[in-house]
Amino acid sequence: MEKFYQQYRNDQRVVVYLVNSGWETMEKAKRFTDTKRSSFLFFSWGTKYDLPFAYDQGSSTLKTFGLDSNPSTIIIDAHFKIRVRHSGFIKDFYDFLNKHVEQYLTEK
């Protein structure tokens, strides 16, 4: 995720967020990000990763998109159309994301 984020971070056509689904408490999510030295939208410490994180209290985001497992991946295009909705692990995740996003960015 971090590699993908770094590739597109300055491209205003691509927005990337990693969302903690809220199946854990906010305190546990904070401890995790602290140990990983990541950054969260709601709090910021020294960063090893620049990828923005958000906390989804009660997993409402996953439920809204009809997803029920962790990890889940959603790709939404510039017209707010859901192009990819996937629950579960994805092998070669960077390649998966890059392929889809590059395809959508080149479409008219």
ABEGO torsion letter per residue (X at the ends): XAAAAAAAAABAABBBBBBBAGABBAAAAAAAAAAAGBBBAABBBBBABABBBBBBBGGAAAAAAGBABOBBBBBBBAAGBBABBBBEBBBGAAAAAAAAAAAAAABX
